[in-house]
């Protein structure tokens, strides 16, 4: 693997000690880390002994796999002991929590780590048999809290470095604090903990037993943390405890502008504050090898003032201007066709439509048919989508749909953030993915009538996922223009079979989270008319230089920075021209309204 050693990359390669590497999109951050690891492993052996090595930590098994594969490609050897590439969670669990659990005054047996919300919820109930039926009551410890128990499920309680949070909101009132403490201690007493619990426990162990922290530092005298903009407060606390215990080489690598995991307690502002501290060598990779300068100039309008200017490096610009599409309900398909035609003319093969949420993605994919819905629940629709995607060999999209389905089946009463967290937690879980594939293979044919298909799928899902009750696939009684009673005996494929397969767009629609880390030739980003709730819009572009970005600004930043050659942004047709001119000032852009403009001209 060829690797261009620029001055910026050389500076990172040579530096030791406390280092923060701020890497812009497309700078080759991962490759720079891997290039350095070979030298770091030798450095550890020479400086600290042959039984010491580095620990390179990231957030997912997929990211760790990419690091190890690149290491083998670049250095023509497999990464071996005593060095380690692992997730932060597994590093903390295997090196601190499990070996030193006995020092904690909790359950005396080995703890069981559970992140599945449905499994976690079960530990808070006592099963009482009445008339041969099991009736669930909250455990005795929670009886005094009454309604709070049901308003704030105890499995949603998270222990922070100081205090507790419920559904990401700090517990302030005394009764809520007591309830949180009770739930947390109850979980520990039984020996069931989450990854977040494990992190808090690890911090406590290191804080109380410095000899353990010192031993860990001797074993891993060099630690590199990738994607550190997504570190939580407790994760920063953990690494700071190692730093206090003698760790002389600690590197945080990331980009504060690309932190979009607020629902996972990411705290990019902590990394920003460290960058202004005296203890840290702050280096920058500002050469983007992905995007042309025009695209860089668009997303650079969102970055904080302390982040240096980003320059395009080694990218051939084919000259496509930024296109701002005006849309309404009448011309979305016209816009997508125009976007694709521009891509086709310029031979841009990898392209995608982006939106903030899955609901918008469904509409863009042509599968959210407002004129006809057979079921009140969206789950049957998603099952059909997943099956059609699987049959068309689009496995990644099919598996994503199945994760959403399972989250809805298991956690229908939970908030959106909890469902998203569960989906993320099983994304790289091999066992779950195997089960999803097996289920996709045996799902009933769409040639069955609605009544039979619905019954078979309900029974299959209950048995396959061991649900306590049948999924609720209630049918609509009335639908304008349709005889719903007669339709029960009609084949499903007559109404649903072509909704995905006929859509020329369905394989190219993604959420912003789904493409983080990807590089694509062309991006079409759909924005809303306002920034209410979870919406992102042109209003999120700052009117003046910013110090700290909002998560919505980081969302737009990540979305735009995926594009190599062609960036298009779709905005509601009601957006004022003055707003567009303000946002895209000094940018080479064009405004288009295909379909809509033609109708206006008539």
Secondary structure by P-SEA (a helix, b strand, c coil): ccccccaaaaaaaacccbbbbbcccccaaaaaaaaaaaaaaaaaaacccccbbbbbbbccaaaaaaaaaaaaaacccccccccccccaaaaaaacccccccccccccccbbbbbccaaaaaaaabbbbbcccbbbbbcccccccaaaaaaaccccccccccccccccccccccaaaaaaaaaaaaaaaaaccccaaaaaaaaaaaaaacaaaaaaaaaaccbbbbcccccccaaaaaaaaaaaaacccbbbbbccccccccccccccaaaaaaaaaccccccccccccccccaaaaaaaaccccccccbbbbcccccccccbbbbbbccccaaaaaaaaaaaaaaacccccccccccaaaaaaaaccccccccccccaaaaaaaaaaaaaaacaaaaaaaaaaaaaaaaacccccaaaaaaaaaaacccaaaaaaaaaaaaacccccccaaaaaaaaaaaaaaaaccccccccccccccccccccccccccccccccccccccccccccccccccccccccbbbbbbcccccccccccccccccccccccaaaaaaaaaaaccccbbbbbccccccaaaaaaaacccccccccaaaaaaaac
